[in-house]
Amino acid sequence: MKQTDILIFAALLAVPYMLEAQDGRNQTVVVTNKFSFDSSAIEKHQLEMAVPDTLNVFEQSFNYSVFDKPYEGAYEFKPYNLNLKPVTGQEENKQFWMKAGIGYTLFPELDLVYEPVRGKRCSFGIFARHRSFAGDYRKLGVDADGLFIQARNADGKREYWGGWNYDMDNEAGLNFSYDWARTGLSLTAAYTGLQQRDWLSVRSLDQAVADLKVYSKRPSSKVINYAAYLSYRFGRDNIQSSPGNAVLFQHNMRFGFDFTANMKKKGCFSLYAGADVALYSNALTHTALVVEFLPKYVWQQGPWYVKAGLRLDIPVTTDEVENWNGGSSFSQYAYPDVAVSYECRNIPLNIYLNVTGGERLRSYSSIVDEYRHYSIFSRHSDPSVSPEGNLDFSHPLLKNEVERVNAEFGLRGSIRSVFSYNLSVSYAEKASLALEAIDFASLTLRTGENASEVPYYSIGYANAGQLNARAEAEYSDDWGTVGLKLLYTDLYLRNDAPQSYILPAALTGNLDIRFNIMKRLHFGLGCEFSTPRQVHCGSAPVQDFKLPAYGDPYLGAGYTCNNMISVWIKANRFTGQTIYSTPLYSERGPKIIAGMSLSF
């Protein structure tokens, strides 16, 4: 398997900041996202590493996407997700890249990559990333229609949760790779930290992560190829809250092996075997394991690509967790892994059909990664346990998520090399689908205020059917690009639990426009939007609520000074709307950030 991961930090909120490095002989910015018609790349199984395998050779030519949108979907935020893009071009001789900025209200950003050693066989690099917010969160109220709105005092002024609130994540690590004649090795070691403080609790989640990959370097025409993966994560979450203090330790290990036998014109056969293990201590005591086997056959001839596989997922648990779906009532054990695509020869059009499924071990760190303000506190179902409505440790966070089947049909192609599109529709049946939730309890808050009935953020699990329809289109030319993304989601809950699930927005999208002027000056604007999110209360004796719709316009500009320095500015959230990075957590004020980028 060839190694293509190259570390480029992205996940930024709305802007043309990656304008930093261009060859002084040809100041050209490439802002294209052309569709690649390599059907064989539709699905290539590989163990997803906790920290991406980043440096094989640090040929760091940057993808000059003028904007990274403020949200990749309604309320979606993945703090540890680095956006690594293998690109080629003018930056292959650069060894150092840094982007730094700060703004109102105090949103410092830092991305740094440095590779002091780069050879034909050996490379070594370091990287760092920081994102944070410090300021006030909006206090929320509920109007007569059940809509969560910003609370106001008797004088009509907006109210905020006072005190020193913050939300920040940090990441730093190193990469090492070495190539032998027929074998390659890559190693990534990193620290990731999530520190938060709000009206309810103070958290410090610290994790050490290590990833190791060994793989064969033989050409794909050879008969046998292999790759072995090992990933280990140790985490400690320290939560101080009015319901109590908790310390949780997690050991999470993932390992796997890929074996591929190429039968030339008859296709190839591959077998993947691996496991995902999570062990907990202190606040939670539990061990969970999912063992996976995936044999599959892949055949490609002319315009046709066919993959036929069967995924076997076997869950194991050492503890009796109430309603945990590691038992036979939820686990399906056998899941399809099938893909068929046809690439039209006369027109650039690819027609594809994928049918997949599987079981995912929901580790504590994966829950926090996806649901940023989640903690292990929850109101107990038995009122006698917490008569004041205060929270305890009752939440069954260790449920596995089971995708019984997921069928997707789509079309993707381009017109005259300047217009590309991707249209798809999919339906999935899921068991123990993790959903954001809102509950209410009478809490004595960290701010010292008297106990009051306030909403708090949590998660719940539901069996559901999910329908998605996606439409993506982009026009790209020398002057810039215009892109549109739309996602329609409909969720059909199969069970009625006493929790207030927050359903996905029916429609979310992003309109993005980018301009290049004189090949040095860059402008961009766009708008992220979402319809309201319903809060499905199930059998809970409370009224129905909903989170408001929003349309969040964003602006940005950048100027490339020379082949080493560029400056940029970006802004969003300046309309005064209540927009949630996480439900119930809306940051105060607009977001305006300016900074500079260096590369040499």
N, C-alpha and C positions, 0 to 999 in steps of 0.2 A: 504494500500500500504506500503510495507516495505521500510525502508529508507536505501539506500546503498551508498550515496555519501560520500566519504572520501577525504579530501583535500590533494592532492599531486601536487605540482606545477611542471609543465613540460613546454611544448612549447619552449624548448631550441633549439639551432641551431646545432646540429651535434655531439652529443658526449656522452661518457659514464660518465656522471657526477653523476648519481644516484647510486653510489657505496658505499653509506656512511655507512649503518648500517647493521651489520650482527652479528648473535649470536656467541659469542666467542667459544661456544662448537662445532659449526658446520659451518665453514666458507664456505658456499655454496651460489653461485649466481644463481638465476633462471632466465634464459633468454628465456622464451618460450612465445608463443602467440597462444596457442591451440584454435582451433575453438570450440565453445560451441554449442551443438546441441539442445538447449532448444528452440523449435519452438515458444513457447508462448512469448518469449522475442523479437520476430521480431518487434513488434510495441506495445508500451504501451503509451497511450496518457498522456501527462502531460504538464502543463504550463512551458515553458522554462524560468527559472529565470534569472534576470539580473546579479546577482552574484550567483554562484552555492551554493546550500545548502550543506554544507561541513561536518559538524561534527554531527554524531549521537552518536557514541562511537569512540574515537580516536584510533582505532586499526590500527595503521599506520605501516603496513608492506609494504615496498616499492616494486613497480614493477621495477625490475632491468633491464629495457630496457637499453641496453648499449649505444644506440644512440637515440637522438631525432633529426630527420632530419632537415636540415637548412630551407627547405621549404616543406610544405604539399601540394604542387601543384604549378604550375608556378605562381609566383608573388602574392601568396596568403599570407596575413598577417593579423591576427586578434589580435590586441594588448590586448584585454581584455578577451581573451579566456583562462581560466585556464583548464588544463587537469587533471580532477579528476578521479582517478581510484580506485574502491573498490577492494582491494586485501587483502589477509590474509597471515599470515606466522609468521616470527620471530620478527617483530617489534611491536607487539601488546602492549608491555610494555613501548614503547618509548613515552615520552611526549614532547620532543623538537627535532626539525630538522631544520637545516640551511644549505644552499648552497650559497657560495659567490665566485665571481671571477671577475677578471679584466684583460684587455689585450690591444693589439694593433689592431686598433687605438681607444683606449679608449672606450671599450664596457663593462662597469660595469654591473654585474648581482647580484641579491640577491633574494633568496627565503627563507622564514622563516615561520615555523609553531610551535606554542606553545600552549599546553593545560594544564593549571594549575589545572583545576577542571575536574575530570572524575569519575563519580559515576554510579551506576546502573540506576538511574533515571535522573540525571542532569549532563550535561557536558558544559564546557565553554572553548573556545579557541580563539586565535588571529592569524592572518596571515598577511604577507606582501610580496610584489613582486616589483621588479624594473628591468627594461631593458632600456638601453639608448645607443645612439651613439652621439659622439661629434667629429666634424672634417669637412672635406671638401666634397662637392658633385662634381662629375665630370660634366664639361660642355659638352654639347652634340652638335653634328653637324649632318648633313644629307649628305650622299654620293650621287653619281650619280644614284644609284639604289633605293634611298629612304630609305636606312637603317640608323637608328639612331646609330651614332658612337661617340666616345669621340673626342671632338674638340682638335685641336693642333694649336700652334702658328706658326709664320713664321719660327722658328728654328726647328720645328718638335716636340717640347715638349708638353706633355699633359697639358691641361688647366683645372682649377678647379674653382668652385665658392668660392671665398675667404671669409674671415670673420669668425665669430664664429657661425657655424651652429650646430644644435643639433636636436635630435629626441628622446624623452624619454616618457615612460609611467610608472606610479606608481599605486600601489594598496595596500590598507591596510584596515583591518577590523576585525570584531569579529563575532564569532558564539556562539549561545546558543541553547541548546535543553533540553527538559524536557519530561519525559514519565510518564503518568498515567497508570492505569491498562488497559484501553481500548483506550486511546487517546495519541497521541504524538504531540509535538509542536517543531518547529525549527525556529530560527530567525537568519538572517545574515544582518549585517549593514556594509557598506564599503564606502571608498572614492576611486575614480579612477580619474587619471589625465593624460592628454596628452599635453605635451609641445613641440612645434616645432619652429624652426627658419631656414629659408632658404633664397634664393636670392629674393623671392617674398614677403614673409610675415612672421609675428611672431604670433604664436597662443598659447593660454592657455585654454584648455578645461577641466573644473573641474566639477565632478559629484559626487553627494551623492546618494547612492543606499541602499534600504532596501527591504528584502524579508522575507515573513512570510508564513509558511506552517503549517496547522493543519490537522491531518489525523487519521483515525481509525487504531487500532492495532489488530483487530480481525483476526484470521486465515482466509485464503482464502476460507476455507470450509464453513464459516458462510454465511448467506444469504445476508447481507447488509454490504457494506464498502463504505467509502467516503474519500475525500481529498479536502481541500480548499486552494487556493493559492492567495497571494496578493504581488505585487511587485511595488515599486515606485522608480522613478529616477528623480532627479532634476539636470539639467545641465546648465552651463553658459560657452559659448564659446566667447572669446575675441580675435578678429583677427585685427592685425594692418598690413596694406598693402599699397603699393603705389597707388592702386586704391581707397583706403579709409579705414577707420576703421569701424568695425562692432562689435556689442555685441548682442548675441542671447541667449534667455532664453528658456529652454524646461522643461515642466512637462510631464512625461510619466508614466502612470499607467496601470498595467495589473492585472487582477483578473480572477479567474475561480473556478469552482466547478466540481468535479468528483463524480459521484454516480454509484455504481456497485451493481447489484443484481445477485447473484450466484444461478443458477437453477440446480446445481449439474450436473448430467449426461447429462442434456439438454443444457449445456453451460451457458453462462452468458450474461446479458444485461447491458450496461453502457450508461450513458449520461454525456457528458461534455458540460458546458455552460460557456462562458467567454467573455471578451472584452479587447481590447487594445486601449488606449486613448493617444493622444499626443496633447499638447497645447503649443503654441509658442507666444513670445512677443518680442518687440524691433525690431530687423532687419527683422524678419518675424512675421506676425500676422495671425495665422491660428489655427483651431482645427480640428482634424481628429479622426475618431473612426471606429473600425471594431468589430462588434459583431459576436460571433461564437457559433454555436450549432453543436454537433456531437453525434448523437445517433448511436450505433453500437451493433451488436450481434457477440459474439465470441464462437466458438464451437471447441473443441479439443477431438478427439477420436483416440486412437492408433497412427498411423503415420501421421494422417491428422490434419491440423490446418486450420480453415476457419474463416475469419473475414469479415463481411458485414456491411458497414456503409455509411452514407450520411452526408457530411459536408455542413453546411449552413453558409456562410460568408456574412454579411450585412455591407457594408461600408457607412459611413455618414461623410459629410464634411460641415462646416459652412461657407466656403469661396469659391468663384469662382476662382479657380486657372486654368489658361489657360492649356487646354489639360490634366487636372488632371483626372485620370481614376476612380474617385469615382462614376461616373455616369453609366448609363446603357450601354453605348457604349463599355465598357471594362469589367465591373464586371459581373460575371457569376452567382453568388449567390449560386448555388448548385454544389457540387463537389463530385466525388466518393472517398470512403475510403474502399478499398477492398484488402484483402490479402489471398492467398491460398498457403500452403506449404505441401510438402510430405517428410517425413523422411524415407529413405530406411532402412530397418531393417538389411539386410544381409551385407551391406557395409555402412560405415559412410558417407552418402551423403544426403544433403538436397536440394530439388528442390523447388523454390519459385517463386511466381508471385505477384507483388504489383501494384495496380492501385490507384493513389491518385491525389489530387489537392487541391487548396485553394488560399486564398487571404491573402497577408502579408502587414501589415501597415509598410510603410517605414518611420520610425522616423528619425530625424536628427542624433541621437546618433547611430542608426544602420547603417546609411550611413557612418559615420566617422569610425565606428568600422571596416567595410569591406573595405573602400577606404580611406586609412590612411591620405593622404595629400589633401583630398577634402576640399574645402571651398565653401562658398555660393556665391563667385564672379563668374561672367560669362559675356562673351561678349554679348551685347544685339543684338537681331536680326534686330533692326532698327538702321542703321548707324548714323542717326541724333541724337540719344540719346547719343551715345558715339563716336563722330566723330574721336577721336584720337585712337580708338581701345581699349581704357581702359575698365576696367571691372566694372560691376555694380551688382545689386542683382537680376538679371532676371532669375536665374536658377530655374526651377520647381522641386525642390528636393523632394516634398512631394508625388510624385506619388506612389500609391500602386503597388506592384508586384503581378500579377495574374498568377497562374499556372493552366491553364484550365484543363489539364490532364497530368499525368506522369505515364507511364507504364514501369515496370521493370521486367525482367525475369533473373533468375540467378541460378547458381549451387555453392554449397560450401560443402567442406568435407575434409577428411584427409586420408592419407595412412600410415598404420602401426604406427600411433601416432607421427611420426616425421615429416611428410610432410602435410601441410595444404594449401588449396587453396580456392579462391572465384572468380568466373567468372560471369559477369553480363553485360547485355545490356539494355539500357533504352532510351525512347524517350519522350520528353515533349513539349507541346505547351504552350508558355508563352506570356503574354501581359504586356507591360511596364517593360520589363526585364531591370534591371539596368546594364549598361555596362560602363567600363572605356572609357575615351575619351581624345583626344588631340586636342587642338585648338591653334590658333596663334593670337597674338595681339602685337601691338607696345606699349611696356610697359616701364615706368621708374622704374627701379628695386630698391629694398631696398638697394642694395650695392652702390647706388649712380652713377651707370653707366648711360650713355645717353640712351634715349629711343631707343629701337631696336625691331625688329620683332622676338619674341621668342615664343617657344611652352610652353603651360602651361597645367597642369593636371586638368581634370574635369570629369564629368560623363554625360551620356545621357541615354535615354530610347528607347527601340525598341520592337516591336512585333517579335517574333522569334520562330522557332522550334529548338530544341536542341537534338542531338543524342550523347549519351555517351556509351562507351564500356570500362569496367574495367577488369583488370586481376591482381590478387594478389596471390602470392605464397610464402611460407616460409618453409625452412628446419631447424629444431631445434633439437639439441642433447646436450649432456653434455658439449661438447667443445664450443658450441656457436650456432649462427644462421646465415643463409643466406636468405635474403628476397628480393623480387622484386615486385615493384608496377608499373603498366602502366595504363594510362588513355588516351583514344582517345576521342576527342570532335569535333563535327561539328555543326556549328551554321548557321541556315538558316534565314536571316533577311527578315521580311515581309514588312517593310516600308523603305523608302529612305529619311532620314532626313538630313538636312544640318549640320551634325556633323561628326567628325572623330572618329568613334567608334574603340576601340582596341578589336579585336576579340580574343577569347581564343586560346592558342596554340593548334595545331592539336594533338600533342602527348607530354605528360609529363610523367616523371617516376622517380623512385629512386631504385638504387641497393645498398643494405646495408649488410655488412658482419661484424660479431662480434665474438670475440674470448675470451675465458676464459682460463687463464693459471695458474695452481697451485691454483686455486680458490681464488686468491688474485689479480692477475695482469690481466688487461683487455685491449684489443686492439680493435679498430674498424676502418673501412674505408668504403667508399661508394661514390656514385656520384649521384647528382640530375641533371636531364637534361630536356631540352625543345626544341622543334622546334621553328622557328620564330613565332612571333605574328603579324598578318597583321593589319594595321590601315585602316579600311574601311571608305573612305571619303564621301560616299553617294553622295549627290548633291552639296557638297561644292566644290568650284572651286580651288581645290588644288590637287597636285599629291598624289598618293598612297604612304604610308610609311609602314615601318615594324620595329618591335623591334627584335634585333638579337637573334638567337638561343644561347644556352649556355650548357655547361657541367661543373658542379661545383663539383669537387672532395672534399671530406672532410676526415679528420683523427682525431683520438683521442686516448687517453690512460688514464687509471686510476689505482690507487693502493690503496687497502684497508689496512690501517695500523693496525687497531684493530676494535673492535665492536663499536667504537664511531667516528673514524676519517678516512677519505679517502681523497686523493688528485687526481686531474685530470687536463688534458689539452686537448684542442680541437682547430682545425684550419680548415678554409675553405676560399674561395675567394682568393686563392693564385696563380691563373693562369693569373691574369690580365684582365680577361674578364669583359665586361660591363654587370653586373647582377643587375636587378632592384628588390628591395623590393617593390617599387611602381614605375610604369612607369614614366620615366624622372628623377627618384631619384636613382642614383647609388653612393654608398658610396666609398670613396677613400681607396685604399690599401687593403691588406689582413686582415683577421679577425683571430686573435690568442688570445685565452683566457685561463688562468690558474686559478685554485682556489682550494678550499677545502670544504668538507662537514662534518658536525657534527651532531650527534644524541645521545641522552641519555634520 
